[in-house]
Amino acid sequence: MLELLGLLTGLPRLESLSPPPGTARRTVQARSHAVSEKTLARVRALLAKAE
């Protein structure tokens, strides 16, 4: 076990390709999508029909 630890500590560090989970920051702001009431009514009708 000690030999393995010695071997692992002697290896070079890997470069980070992406931030660790939970630390990423959102740089692009989400756009609000305006949808017409006519489109919403049609989608609701299609969903009701599908049930």
Order of alpha helices (4+ residues) and beta strands (2+ residues): alpha-alpha
